[in-house]
Amino acid sequence: MSDWQHDLRNELNLILYANSIAREALAQGQIDDVRSGLDRIDMAVVQCGALLDRMTIGGSPRQGETGTAPRG
């Protein structure tokens, strides 16, 4: 697994974790915690997009790039 794939997997795991926390907070009426979880999800989705923007289909770097995405 390449660095960018590992980074993408980490961001996706963060989305799942933050979603679970936000759902639990919502069930308990903790609106501030829900907002915090949604903010985490938003940031992770943006980071996933940035990772994918740097790569082409098939995992090959775009011309002139090294194939590693920035870490956030």
All heavy atoms as TSV, in Angstrom:
chain	resi	resn	atom	element	x	y	z
A	1	MET	N	N	0.851	-1.176	0.000
A	1	MET	CA	C	0.000	0.000	0.000
A	1	MET	C	C	0.894	1.235	0.000
A	1	MET	O	O	1.836	1.327	0.768
A	1	MET	CB	C	-0.897	-0.026	1.242
A	1	MET	CG	C	-1.817	1.161	1.338
A	1	MET	SD	S	-2.879	1.189	2.807
A	1	MET	CE	C	-3.715	-0.356	2.712
A	2	SER	N	N	0.594	2.143	-0.890
A	2	SER	CA	C	1.400	3.361	-0.999
A	2	SER	C	C	1.039	4.334	0.121
A	2	SER	O	O	0.042	4.170	0.823
A	2	SER	CB	C	1.171	4.022	-2.362
A	2	SER	OG	O	-0.156	4.518	-2.431
A	3	ASP	N	N	1.870	5.360	0.293
A	3	ASP	CA	C	1.635	6.364	1.336
A	3	ASP	C	C	0.284	7.044	1.164
A	3	ASP	O	O	-0.441	7.236	2.131
A	3	ASP	CB	C	2.741	7.424	1.327
A	3	ASP	CG	C	4.033	6.913	1.912
A	3	ASP	OD1	O	4.033	5.868	2.588
A	3	ASP	OD2	O	5.063	7.583	1.693
A	4	TRP	N	N	-0.053	7.420	-0.082
A	4	TRP	CA	C	-1.319	8.136	-0.266
A	4	TRP	C	C	-2.508	7.235	0.016
A	4	TRP	O	O	-3.521	7.680	0.529
A	4	TRP	CB	C	-1.404	8.781	-1.653
A	4	TRP	CG	C	-1.701	7.833	-2.777
A	4	TRP	CD1	C	-0.804	7.157	-3.539
A	4	TRP	CD2	C	-2.998	7.455	-3.250
A	4	TRP	NE1	N	-1.457	6.375	-4.464
A	4	TRP	CE2	C	-2.818	6.539	-4.312
A	4	TRP	CE3	C	-4.298	7.794	-2.896
A	4	TRP	CZ2	C	-3.865	5.969	-5.004
A	4	TRP	CZ3	C	-5.363	7.214	-3.586
A	4	TRP	CH2	C	-5.143	6.311	-4.628
A	5	GLN	N	N	-2.380	5.934	-0.291
A	5	GLN	CA	C	-3.472	5.011	0.001
A	5	GLN	C	C	-3.634	4.834	1.512
A	5	GLN	O	O	-4.747	4.781	2.024
A	5	GLN	CB	C	-3.224	3.659	-0.670
A	5	GLN	CG	C	-3.388	3.706	-2.167
A	5	GLN	CD	C	-2.925	2.430	-2.830
A	5	GLN	OE1	O	-1.908	1.847	-2.432
A	5	GLN	NE2	N	-3.658	1.989	-3.837
A	6	HIS	N	N	-2.520	4.763	2.197
A	6	HIS	CA	C	-2.552	4.668	3.660
A	6	HIS	C	C	-3.180	5.927	4.259
A	6	HIS	O	O	-4.025	5.837	5.157
A	6	HIS	CB	C	-1.131	4.470	4.184
A	6	HIS	CG	C	-1.049	4.378	5.671
A	6	HIS	ND1	N	-1.427	3.261	6.364
A	6	HIS	CD2	C	-0.655	5.288	6.587
A	6	HIS	CE1	C	-1.267	3.476	7.659
A	6	HIS	NE2	N	-0.800	4.699	7.824
A	7	ASP	N	N	-2.800	7.083	3.754
A	7	ASP	CA	C	-3.369	8.348	4.230
A	7	ASP	C	C	-4.866	8.414	3.953
A	7	ASP	O	O	-5.646	8.867	4.796
A	7	ASP	CB	C	-2.672	9.545	3.570
A	7	ASP	CG	C	-1.223	9.697	4.013
A	7	ASP	OD1	O	-0.834	9.086	5.025
A	7	ASP	OD2	O	-0.488	10.431	3.325
A	8	LEU	N	N	-5.278	7.954	2.782
A	8	LEU	CA	C	-6.700	7.948	2.431
A	8	LEU	C	C	-7.472	7.024	3.367
A	8	LEU	O	O	-8.546	7.377	3.872
A	8	LEU	CB	C	-6.886	7.518	0.975
A	8	LEU	CG	C	-8.320	7.488	0.460
A	8	LEU	CD1	C	-8.973	8.866	0.535
A	8	LEU	CD2	C	-8.344	6.970	-0.976
A	9	ARG	N	N	-6.925	5.849	3.614
A	9	ARG	CA	C	-7.574	4.905	4.525
A	9	ARG	C	C	-7.711	5.516	5.920
A	9	ARG	O	O	-8.747	5.375	6.577
A	9	ARG	CB	C	-6.792	3.594	4.585
A	9	ARG	CG	C	-7.484	2.520	5.414
A	9	ARG	CD	C	-6.736	1.206	5.334
A	9	ARG	NE	N	-6.605	0.748	3.970
A	9	ARG	CZ	C	-7.452	-0.082	3.362
A	9	ARG	NH1	N	-8.507	-0.506	4.012
A	9	ARG	NH2	N	-7.246	-0.473	2.135
A	10	ASN	N	N	-6.685	6.223	6.389
A	10	ASN	CA	C	-6.757	6.880	7.692
A	10	ASN	C	C	-7.865	7.918	7.735
A	10	ASN	O	O	-8.594	8.020	8.726
A	10	ASN	CB	C	-5.415	7.532	8.047
A	10	ASN	CG	C	-4.366	6.532	8.457
A	10	ASN	OD1	O	-4.674	5.389	8.787
A	10	ASN	ND2	N	-3.123	6.955	8.436
A	11	GLU	N	N	-7.986	8.703	6.680
A	11	GLU	CA	C	-9.038	9.724	6.635
A	11	GLU	C	C	-10.425	9.084	6.604
A	11	GLU	O	O	-11.353	9.567	7.254
A	11	GLU	CB	C	-8.853	10.642	5.426
A	11	GLU	CG	C	-7.598	11.495	5.485
A	11	GLU	CD	C	-7.533	12.434	6.666
A	11	GLU	OE1	O	-8.590	12.952	7.101
A	11	GLU	OE2	O	-6.429	12.667	7.175
A	12	LEU	N	N	-10.578	8.003	5.862
A	12	LEU	CA	C	-11.866	7.305	5.811
A	12	LEU	C	C	-12.216	6.709	7.173
A	12	LEU	O	O	-13.380	6.750	7.597
A	12	LEU	CB	C	-11.850	6.231	4.731
A	12	LEU	CG	C	-11.784	6.763	3.294
A	12	LEU	CD1	C	-11.560	5.609	2.327
A	12	LEU	CD2	C	-13.032	7.543	2.941
A	13	ASN	N	N	-11.223	6.182	7.878
A	13	ASN	CA	C	-11.462	5.667	9.218
A	13	ASN	C	C	-11.893	6.786	10.161
A	13	ASN	O	O	-12.765	6.591	11.011
A	13	ASN	CB	C	-10.219	4.967	9.769
A	13	ASN	CG	C	-10.008	3.607	9.153
A	13	ASN	OD1	O	-10.941	2.962	8.685
A	13	ASN	ND2	N	-8.765	3.156	9.137
A	14	LEU	N	N	-11.283	7.966	10.013
A	14	LEU	CA	C	-11.667	9.118	10.821
A	14	LEU	C	C	-13.122	9.506	10.555
A	14	LEU	O	O	-13.872	9.836	11.483
A	14	LEU	CB	C	-10.742	10.302	10.550
A	14	LEU	CG	C	-11.090	11.599	11.275
A	14	LEU	CD1	C	-11.037	11.427	12.785
A	14	LEU	CD2	C	-10.157	12.701	10.836
A	15	ILE	N	N	-13.531	9.452	9.294
A	15	ILE	CA	C	-14.925	9.760	8.946
A	15	ILE	C	C	-15.871	8.787	9.652
A	15	ILE	O	O	-16.872	9.212	10.252
A	15	ILE	CB	C	-15.131	9.726	7.417
A	15	ILE	CG1	C	-14.388	10.906	6.767
A	15	ILE	CG2	C	-16.610	9.743	7.064
A	15	ILE	CD1	C	-14.261	10.792	5.261
A	16	LEU	N	N	-15.573	7.503	9.600
A	16	LEU	CA	C	-16.426	6.509	10.252
A	16	LEU	C	C	-16.476	6.720	11.760
A	16	LEU	O	O	-17.542	6.648	12.382
A	16	LEU	CB	C	-15.944	5.100	9.927
A	16	LEU	CG	C	-16.114	4.650	8.482
A	16	LEU	CD1	C	-15.435	3.304	8.265
A	16	LEU	CD2	C	-17.584	4.595	8.115
A	17	TYR	N	N	-15.333	7.002	12.353
A	17	TYR	CA	C	-15.250	7.231	13.798
A	17	TYR	C	C	-16.042	8.478	14.190
A	17	TYR	O	O	-16.857	8.441	15.121
A	17	TYR	CB	C	-13.779	7.363	14.205
A	17	TYR	CG	C	-13.591	7.771	15.639
A	17	TYR	CD1	C	-13.765	6.855	16.670
A	17	TYR	CD2	C	-13.229	9.074	15.966
A	17	TYR	CE1	C	-13.592	7.224	17.994
A	17	TYR	CE2	C	-13.055	9.453	17.287
A	17	TYR	CZ	C	-13.242	8.521	18.299
A	17	TYR	OH	O	-13.069	8.905	19.600
A	18	ALA	N	N	-15.814	9.578	13.496
A	18	ALA	CA	C	-16.500	10.832	13.817
A	18	ALA	C	C	-18.004	10.701	13.609
A	18	ALA	O	O	-18.803	11.261	14.368
A	18	ALA	CB	C	-15.930	11.982	12.979
A	19	ASN	N	N	-18.418	9.948	12.596
A	19	ASN	CA	C	-19.830	9.712	12.346
A	19	ASN	C	C	-20.461	8.953	13.509
A	19	ASN	O	O	-21.549	9.300	13.982
A	19	ASN	CB	C	-20.017	8.959	11.033
A	19	ASN	CG	C	-21.472	8.765	10.681
A	19	ASN	OD1	O	-22.217	9.717	10.547
A	19	ASN	ND2	N	-21.874	7.505	10.554
A	20	SER	N	N	-19.787	7.955	13.986
A	20	SER	CA	C	-20.287	7.168	15.106
A	20	SER	C	C	-20.421	8.027	16.362
A	20	SER	O	O	-21.436	7.959	17.072
A	20	SER	CB	C	-19.334	5.997	15.368
A	20	SER	OG	O	-19.752	5.263	16.494
A	21	ILE	N	N	-19.406	8.846	16.630
A	21	ILE	CA	C	-19.434	9.736	17.795
A	21	ILE	C	C	-20.577	10.745	17.658
A	21	ILE	O	O	-21.308	11.016	18.618
A	21	ILE	CB	C	-18.083	10.455	17.961
A	21	ILE	CG1	C	-16.971	9.451	18.235
A	21	ILE	CG2	C	-18.147	11.525	19.041
A	21	ILE	CD1	C	-17.081	8.701	19.521
A	22	ALA	N	N	-20.744	11.313	16.467
A	22	ALA	CA	C	-21.799	12.307	16.238
A	22	ALA	C	C	-23.187	11.675	16.415
A	22	ALA	O	O	-24.085	12.299	16.990
A	22	ALA	CB	C	-21.659	12.921	14.849
A	23	ARG	N	N	-23.361	10.461	15.939
A	23	ARG	CA	C	-24.658	9.785	16.099
A	23	ARG	C	C	-24.984	9.568	17.579
A	23	ARG	O	O	-26.112	9.775	18.023
A	23	ARG	CB	C	-24.671	8.446	15.363
A	23	ARG	CG	C	-24.807	8.561	13.875
A	23	ARG	CD	C	-24.776	7.161	13.240
A	23	ARG	NE	N	-24.830	7.243	11.820
A	23	ARG	CZ	C	-25.953	7.276	11.115
A	23	ARG	NH1	N	-27.117	7.244	11.737
A	23	ARG	NH2	N	-25.915	7.336	9.807
A	24	GLU	N	N	-23.996	9.129	18.322
A	24	GLU	CA	C	-24.197	8.903	19.754
A	24	GLU	C	C	-24.503	10.222	20.468
A	24	GLU	O	O	-25.401	10.285	21.316
A	24	GLU	CB	C	-22.960	8.234	20.367
A	24	GLU	CG	C	-23.095	7.927	21.839
A	24	GLU	CD	C	-24.178	6.903	22.163
A	24	GLU	OE1	O	-24.489	6.064	21.306
A	24	GLU	OE2	O	-24.710	6.955	23.293
A	25	ALA	N	N	-23.765	11.268	20.121
A	25	ALA	CA	C	-24.005	12.580	20.723
A	25	ALA	C	C	-25.403	13.091	20.379
A	25	ALA	O	O	-26.084	13.681	21.223
A	25	ALA	CB	C	-22.934	13.573	20.269
A	26	LEU	N	N	-25.831	12.864	19.153
A	26	LEU	CA	C	-27.169	13.280	18.731
A	26	LEU	C	C	-28.234	12.549	19.553
A	26	LEU	O	O	-29.207	13.152	20.012
A	26	LEU	CB	C	-27.355	13.018	17.238
A	26	LEU	CG	C	-28.682	13.458	16.634
A	26	LEU	CD1	C	-28.875	14.960	16.775
A	26	LEU	CD2	C	-28.736	13.051	15.167
A	27	ALA	N	N	-28.037	11.257	19.748
A	27	ALA	CA	C	-28.991	10.467	20.525
A	27	ALA	C	C	-29.093	10.967	21.965
A	27	ALA	O	O	-30.142	10.837	22.597
A	27	ALA	CB	C	-28.587	8.990	20.504
A	28	GLN	N	N	-28.014	11.558	22.454
A	28	GLN	CA	C	-27.990	12.067	23.827
A	28	GLN	C	C	-28.304	13.557	23.899
A	28	GLN	O	O	-28.257	14.147	24.972
A	28	GLN	CB	C	-26.632	11.777	24.466
A	28	GLN	CG	C	-26.361	10.308	24.617
A	28	GLN	CD	C	-24.996	10.018	25.209
A	28	GLN	OE1	O	-24.336	10.898	25.749
A	28	GLN	NE2	N	-24.565	8.772	25.117
A	29	GLY	N	N	-28.593	14.167	22.764
A	29	GLY	CA	C	-28.935	15.581	22.751
A	29	GLY	C	C	-27.765	16.532	22.943
A	29	GLY	O	O	-27.959	17.691	23.284
A	30	GLN	N	N	-26.549	16.059	22.690
A	30	GLN	CA	C	-25.343	16.872	22.880
A	30	GLN	C	C	-24.982	17.559	21.559
A	30	GLN	O	O	-24.089	17.133	20.831
A	30	GLN	CB	C	-24.196	15.999	23.374
A	30	GLN	CG	C	-24.492	15.339	24.705
A	30	GLN	CD	C	-23.471	14.295	25.081
A	30	GLN	OE1	O	-22.776	13.747	24.231
A	30	GLN	NE2	N	-23.392	13.998	26.367
A	31	ILE	N	N	-25.675	18.638	21.278
A	31	ILE	CA	C	-25.587	19.303	19.981
A	31	ILE	C	C	-24.179	19.822	19.692
A	31	ILE	O	O	-23.697	19.725	18.558
A	31	ILE	CB	C	-26.627	20.444	19.889
A	31	ILE	CG1	C	-28.044	19.881	20.076
A	31	ILE	CG2	C	-26.502	21.200	18.572
A	31	ILE	CD1	C	-28.418	18.773	19.120
A	32	ASP	N	N	-23.485	20.364	20.694
A	32	ASP	CA	C	-22.123	20.858	20.460
A	32	ASP	C	C	-21.186	19.729	20.027
A	32	ASP	O	O	-20.329	19.916	19.161
A	32	ASP	CB	C	-21.566	21.555	21.699
A	32	ASP	CG	C	-22.225	22.900	21.955
A	32	ASP	OD1	O	-22.795	23.478	20.997
A	32	ASP	OD2	O	-22.180	23.371	23.108
A	33	ASP	N	N	-21.359	18.556	20.628
A	33	ASP	CA	C	-20.543	17.408	20.231
A	33	ASP	C	C	-20.903	16.926	18.828
A	33	ASP	O	O	-20.035	16.462	18.078
A	33	ASP	CB	C	-20.691	16.260	21.237
A	33	ASP	CG	C	-20.054	16.576	22.579
A	33	ASP	OD1	O	-19.193	17.483	22.636
A	33	ASP	OD2	O	-20.413	15.912	23.570
A	34	VAL	N	N	-22.176	17.043	18.468
A	34	VAL	CA	C	-22.601	16.690	17.106
A	34	VAL	C	C	-21.916	17.616	16.110
A	34	VAL	O	O	-21.363	17.160	15.104
A	34	VAL	CB	C	-24.135	16.773	16.954
A	34	VAL	CG1	C	-24.545	16.586	15.499
A	34	VAL	CG2	C	-24.821	15.748	17.844
A	35	ARG	N	N	-21.949	18.919	16.398
A	35	ARG	CA	C	-21.293	19.884	15.506
A	35	ARG	C	C	-19.804	19.587	15.377
A	35	ARG	O	O	-19.243	19.665	14.286
A	35	ARG	CB	C	-21.502	21.308	16.029
A	35	ARG	CG	C	-22.881	21.826	15.805
A	35	ARG	CD	C	-22.997	23.297	16.210
A	35	ARG	NE	N	-24.349	23.757	16.063
A	35	ARG	CZ	C	-25.126	24.134	17.066
A	35	ARG	NH1	N	-24.674	24.121	18.306
A	35	ARG	NH2	N	-26.366	24.540	16.837
A	36	SER	N	N	-19.163	19.260	16.486
A	36	SER	CA	C	-17.733	18.942	16.459
A	36	SER	C	C	-17.460	17.719	15.580
A	36	SER	O	O	-16.515	17.706	14.779
A	36	SER	CB	C	-17.246	18.688	17.883
A	36	SER	OG	O	-15.901	18.319	17.904
A	37	GLY	N	N	-18.303	16.696	15.713
A	37	GLY	CA	C	-18.141	15.500	14.887
A	37	GLY	C	C	-18.341	15.792	13.416
A	37	GLY	O	O	-17.593	15.297	12.564
A	38	LEU	N	N	-19.333	16.612	13.113
A	38	LEU	CA	C	-19.577	16.971	11.717
A	38	LEU	C	C	-18.428	17.803	11.146
A	38	LEU	O	O	-18.057	17.632	9.983
A	38	LEU	CB	C	-20.903	17.723	11.584
A	38	LEU	CG	C	-22.159	16.885	11.882
A	38	LEU	CD1	C	-23.395	17.768	11.858
A	38	LEU	CD2	C	-22.292	15.731	10.910
A	39	ASP	N	N	-17.847	18.665	11.965
A	39	ASP	CA	C	-16.675	19.430	11.521
A	39	ASP	C	C	-15.504	18.508	11.205
A	39	ASP	O	O	-14.793	18.700	10.218
A	39	ASP	CB	C	-16.260	20.454	12.575
A	39	ASP	CG	C	-17.209	21.628	12.677
A	39	ASP	OD1	O	-18.026	21.829	11.743
A	39	ASP	OD2	O	-17.150	22.347	13.711
A	40	ARG	N	N	-15.303	17.486	12.046
A	40	ARG	CA	C	-14.232	16.504	11.783
A	40	ARG	C	C	-14.480	15.777	10.467
A	40	ARG	O	O	-13.558	15.534	9.690
A	40	ARG	CB	C	-14.147	15.484	12.910
A	40	ARG	CG	C	-13.575	16.009	14.178
A	40	ARG	CD	C	-13.492	14.902	15.188
A	40	ARG	NE	N	-13.107	15.406	16.489
A	40	ARG	CZ	C	-13.102	14.676	17.579
A	40	ARG	NH1	N	-13.458	13.402	17.529
A	40	ARG	NH2	N	-12.738	15.205	18.724
A	41	ILE	N	N	-15.730	15.399	10.251
A	41	ILE	CA	C	-16.081	14.710	9.009
A	41	ILE	C	C	-15.810	15.614	7.813
A	41	ILE	O	O	-15.215	15.181	6.821
A	41	ILE	CB	C	-17.547	14.241	9.044
A	41	ILE	CG1	C	-17.722	13.132	10.079
A	41	ILE	CG2	C	-18.003	13.779	7.666
A	41	ILE	CD1	C	-19.162	12.777	10.401
A	42	ASP	N	N	-16.236	16.869	7.902
A	42	ASP	CA	C	-15.999	17.818	6.806
A	42	ASP	C	C	-14.517	17.920	6.474
A	42	ASP	O	O	-14.125	17.876	5.302
A	42	ASP	CB	C	-16.530	19.209	7.161
A	42	ASP	CG	C	-18.039	19.302	7.123
A	42	ASP	OD1	O	-18.688	18.374	6.595
A	42	ASP	OD2	O	-18.572	20.310	7.638
A	43	MET	N	N	-13.683	18.068	7.500
A	43	MET	CA	C	-12.239	18.204	7.274
A	43	MET	C	C	-11.649	16.941	6.647
A	43	MET	O	O	-10.802	17.025	5.752
A	43	MET	CB	C	-11.524	18.540	8.580
A	43	MET	CG	C	-11.805	19.945	9.081
A	43	MET	SD	S	-10.868	20.426	10.553
A	43	MET	CE	C	-11.491	19.271	11.759
A	44	ALA	N	N	-12.094	15.778	7.107
A	44	ALA	CA	C	-11.575	14.520	6.565
A	44	ALA	C	C	-11.996	14.319	5.115
A	44	ALA	O	O	-11.208	13.835	4.297
A	44	ALA	CB	C	-12.037	13.344	7.431
A	45	VAL	N	N	-13.225	14.713	4.790
A	45	VAL	CA	C	-13.695	14.588	3.404
A	45	VAL	C	C	-12.875	15.507	2.493
A	45	VAL	O	O	-12.473	15.111	1.390
A	45	VAL	CB	C	-15.208	14.881	3.300
A	45	VAL	CG1	C	-15.641	15.048	1.856
A	45	VAL	CG2	C	-16.000	13.777	3.975
A	46	VAL	N	N	-12.600	16.723	2.946
A	46	VAL	CA	C	-11.766	17.637	2.171
A	46	VAL	C	C	-10.382	17.023	1.956
A	46	VAL	O	O	-9.826	17.062	0.850
A	46	VAL	CB	C	-11.667	19.017	2.857
A	46	VAL	CG1	C	-10.576	19.874	2.235
A	46	VAL	CG2	C	-13.004	19.738	2.804
A	47	GLN	N	N	-9.822	16.431	2.994
A	47	GLN	CA	C	-8.503	15.809	2.878
A	47	GLN	C	C	-8.543	14.622	1.908
A	47	GLN	O	O	-7.620	14.439	1.119
A	47	GLN	CB	C	-7.992	15.366	4.245
A	47	GLN	CG	C	-6.589	14.818	4.227
A	47	GLN	CD	C	-5.540	15.813	3.797
A	47	GLN	OE1	O	-5.717	17.028	3.871
A	47	GLN	NE2	N	-4.433	15.317	3.324
A	48	CYS	N	N	-9.604	13.831	1.941
A	48	CYS	CA	C	-9.747	12.721	0.987
A	48	CYS	C	C	-9.762	13.252	-0.439
A	48	CYS	O	O	-9.119	12.689	-1.329
A	48	CYS	CB	C	-11.026	11.931	1.256
A	48	CYS	SG	S	-10.981	10.891	2.716
A	49	GLY	N	N	-10.506	14.331	-0.649
A	49	GLY	CA	C	-10.549	14.938	-1.977
A	49	GLY	C	C	-9.178	15.401	-2.425
A	49	GLY	O	O	-8.795	15.207	-3.589
A	50	ALA	N	N	-8.428	15.993	-1.507
A	50	ALA	CA	C	-7.076	16.455	-1.846
A	50	ALA	C	C	-6.171	15.285	-2.201
A	50	ALA	O	O	-5.378	15.361	-3.145
A	50	ALA	CB	C	-6.484	17.258	-0.681
A	51	LEU	N	N	-6.297	14.197	-1.462
A	51	LEU	CA	C	-5.493	13.012	-1.764
A	51	LEU	C	C	-5.846	12.449	-3.139
A	51	LEU	O	O	-4.963	12.096	-3.922
A	51	LEU	CB	C	-5.709	11.947	-0.689
A	51	LEU	CG	C	-5.111	12.244	0.680
A	51	LEU	CD1	C	-5.714	11.318	1.730
A	51	LEU	CD2	C	-3.602	12.100	0.644
A	52	LEU	N	N	-7.134	12.368	-3.435
A	52	LEU	CA	C	-7.570	11.827	-4.719
A	52	LEU	C	C	-7.230	12.758	-5.880
A	52	LEU	O	O	-6.911	12.290	-6.976
A	52	LEU	CB	C	-9.060	11.537	-4.692
A	52	LEU	CG	C	-9.464	10.396	-3.763
A	52	LEU	CD1	C	-10.978	10.314	-3.649
A	52	LEU	CD2	C	-8.881	9.074	-4.240
A	53	ASP	N	N	-7.285	14.060	-5.653
A	53	ASP	CA	C	-6.936	15.011	-6.703
A	53	ASP	C	C	-5.496	14.850	-7.166
A	53	ASP	O	O	-5.173	15.154	-8.317
A	53	ASP	CB	C	-7.140	16.453	-6.228
A	53	ASP	CG	C	-8.600	16.854	-6.224
A	53	ASP	OD1	O	-9.419	16.126	-6.828
A	53	ASP	OD2	O	-8.908	17.892	-5.606
A	54	ARG	N	N	-4.650	14.371	-6.293
A	54	ARG	CA	C	-3.235	14.227	-6.630
A	54	ARG	C	C	-2.936	12.942	-7.384
A	54	ARG	O	O	-1.830	12.744	-7.864
A	54	ARG	CB	C	-2.393	14.278	-5.360
A	54	ARG	CG	C	-2.605	15.585	-4.655
A	54	ARG	CD	C	-1.448	16.272	-4.139
A	54	ARG	NE	N	-0.197	15.960	-4.755
A	54	ARG	CZ	C	0.954	16.176	-4.171
A	54	ARG	NH1	N	0.988	16.683	-2.980
A	54	ARG	NH2	N	2.087	15.893	-4.779
A	55	MET	N	N	-3.914	12.056	-7.463
A	55	MET	CA	C	-3.680	10.765	-8.093
A	55	MET	C	C	-4.586	10.581	-9.304
A	55	MET	O	O	-5.637	11.184	-9.409
A	55	MET	CB	C	-3.957	9.644	-7.093
A	55	MET	CG	C	-3.123	9.744	-5.840
A	55	MET	SD	S	-1.337	9.879	-6.129
A	55	MET	CE	C	-1.008	8.339	-6.907
A	56	THR	N	N	-4.169	9.728	-10.207
A	56	THR	CA	C	-4.998	9.361	-11.351
A	56	THR	C	C	-5.583	7.983	-11.097
A	56	THR	O	O	-5.185	7.282	-10.187
A	56	THR	CB	C	-4.165	9.331	-12.650
A	56	THR	OG1	O	-3.129	8.364	-12.499
A	56	THR	CG2	C	-3.597	10.685	-12.967
A	57	ILE	N	N	-6.517	7.577	-11.916
A	57	ILE	CA	C	-7.091	6.240	-11.793
A	57	ILE	C	C	-5.976	5.217	-11.986
A	57	ILE	O	O	-5.145	5.329	-12.878
A	57	ILE	CB	C	-8.212	6.036	-12.827
A	57	ILE	CG1	C	-9.365	6.978	-12.498
A	57	ILE	CG2	C	-8.662	4.581	-12.869
A	57	ILE	CD1	C	-10.476	6.986	-13.520
A	58	GLY	N	N	-5.951	4.220	-11.142
A	58	GLY	CA	C	-4.922	3.193	-11.197
A	58	GLY	C	C	-3.786	3.462	-10.230
A	58	GLY	O	O	-2.887	2.654	-10.089
A	59	GLY	N	N	-3.817	4.585	-9.544
A	59	GLY	CA	C	-2.826	4.869	-8.520
A	59	GLY	C	C	-1.519	5.421	-9.025
A	59	GLY	O	O	-0.567	5.547	-8.279
A	60	SER	N	N	-1.431	5.764	-10.297
A	60	SER	CA	C	-0.198	6.327	-10.834
A	60	SER	C	C	-0.207	7.831	-10.634
A	60	SER	O	O	-1.226	8.488	-10.829
A	60	SER	CB	C	-0.066	6.033	-12.324
A	60	SER	OG	O	-0.059	4.656	-12.538
A	61	PRO	N	N	0.929	8.401	-10.242
A	61	PRO	CA	C	0.967	9.847	-10.061
A	61	PRO	C	C	0.769	10.581	-11.380
A	61	PRO	O	O	1.123	10.071	-12.442
A	61	PRO	CB	C	2.353	10.111	-9.504
A	61	PRO	CG	C	3.105	8.847	-9.586
A	61	PRO	CD	C	2.163	7.743	-9.956
A	62	ARG	N	N	0.175	11.763	-11.294
A	62	ARG	CA	C	0.059	12.604	-12.471
A	62	ARG	C	C	1.452	13.039	-12.905
A	62	ARG	O	O	2.379	13.054	-12.121
A	62	ARG	CB	C	-0.782	13.841	-12.157
A	62	ARG	CG	C	-2.229	13.508	-11.906
A	62	ARG	CD	C	-3.009	14.760	-11.646
A	62	ARG	NE	N	-4.410	14.420	-11.437
A	62	ARG	CZ	C	-5.302	15.253	-10.986
A	62	ARG	NH1	N	-4.981	16.481	-10.681
A	62	ARG	NH2	N	-6.546	14.868	-10.831
A	63	GLN	N	N	1.556	13.395	-14.148
A	63	GLN	CA	C	2.851	13.794	-14.690
A	63	GLN	C	C	3.449	14.913	-13.842
A	63	GLN	O	O	2.797	15.887	-13.529
A	63	GLN	CB	C	2.682	14.273	-16.134
A	63	GLN	CG	C	3.999	14.556	-16.812
A	63	GLN	CD	C	3.781	14.908	-18.272
A	63	GLN	OE1	O	2.656	15.075	-18.726
A	63	GLN	NE2	N	4.855	14.991	-19.005
A	64	GLY	N	N	4.700	14.727	-13.432
A	64	GLY	CA	C	5.413	15.743	-12.675
A	64	GLY	C	C	5.210	15.636	-11.170
A	64	GLY	O	O	5.776	16.412	-10.425
A	65	GLU	N	N	4.422	14.658	-10.701
A	65	GLU	CA	C	4.212	14.503	-9.270
A	65	GLU	C	C	4.890	13.227	-8.800
A	65	GLU	O	O	5.130	12.302	-9.555
A	65	GLU	CB	C	2.725	14.466	-8.949
A	65	GLU	CG	C	2.039	15.799	-9.214
A	65	GLU	CD	C	0.580	15.781	-8.795
A	65	GLU	OE1	O	0.093	14.749	-8.324
A	65	GLU	OE2	O	-0.058	16.835	-8.956
A	66	THR	N	N	5.158	13.169	-7.514
A	66	THR	CA	C	5.879	12.041	-6.956
A	66	THR	C	C	4.988	10.892	-6.539
A	66	THR	O	O	5.463	9.815	-6.222
A	66	THR	CB	C	6.689	12.483	-5.716
A	66	THR	OG1	O	5.765	12.935	-4.717
A	66	THR	CG2	C	7.673	13.580	-6.075
A	67	GLY	N	N	3.670	11.139	-6.467
A	67	GLY	CA	C	2.764	10.091	-6.039
A	67	GLY	C	C	2.459	10.121	-4.561
A	67	GLY	O	O	1.787	9.255	-4.049
A	68	THR	N	N	2.973	11.102	-3.849
A	68	THR	CA	C	2.662	11.228	-2.438
A	68	THR	C	C	1.814	12.471	-2.243
A	68	THR	O	O	2.082	13.513	-2.811
A	68	THR	CB	C	3.927	11.336	-1.579
A	68	THR	OG1	O	4.688	12.468	-2.007
A	68	THR	CG2	C	4.765	10.087	-1.689
A	69	ALA	N	N	0.777	12.323	-1.476
A	69	ALA	CA	C	-0.120	13.442	-1.194
A	69	ALA	C	C	0.297	14.129	0.094
A	69	ALA	O	O	0.951	13.516	0.936
A	69	ALA	CB	C	-1.544	12.939	-1.096
A	70	PRO	N	N	-0.068	15.387	0.277
A	70	PRO	CA	C	0.290	16.088	1.499
A	70	PRO	C	C	-0.402	15.479	2.706
A	70	PRO	O	O	-1.515	14.992	2.601
A	70	PRO	CB	C	-0.213	17.507	1.243
A	70	PRO	CG	C	-1.289	17.351	0.245
A	70	PRO	CD	C	-0.901	16.176	-0.601
A	71	ARG	N	N	0.269	15.477	3.800
A	71	ARG	CA	C	-0.320	14.980	5.051
A	71	ARG	C	C	-0.935	16.128	5.800
A	71	ARG	O	O	-0.402	17.212	5.790
A	71	ARG	CB	C	0.731	14.297	5.921
A	71	ARG	CG	C	1.254	13.046	5.241
A	71	ARG	CD	C	2.254	12.346	6.094
A	71	ARG	NE	N	2.746	11.205	5.348
A	71	ARG	CZ	C	2.616	9.974	5.776
A	71	ARG	NH1	N	2.049	9.727	6.924
A	71	ARG	NH2	N	3.067	8.977	5.064
A	72	GLY	N	N	-2.077	15.876	6.421
A	72	GLY	CA	C	-2.814	16.942	7.075
A	72	GLY	C	C	-2.919	16.820	8.527
A	72	GLY	O	O	-2.734	16.216	9.380
